């Protein structure tokens, strides 16, 4: 539906957002990367696997690199109650 030419023409912003949200694996290349990442996680981290909680799969599929140093510097400890 969101790839329909008429919808894309009439609602370009909504169509683009829907495609980004709904089409998580737009190419077979990303699907293969996902399967490879899961296989890697299953073999290397078998005992501590928790893809949904730790976000391991998302990190394997993105090109974003977290700036850990900046994140640590900006972290504020929870104050006492």
Secondary structure, DSSP 8 states (H G I E B T S, - for coil): -TT-HHHHHH-HHHHHHHHHHH-TT-SHHHHHHHHHHHHHHHHHSGGG--HHHH-HHHHHH------HHHHHHH-------
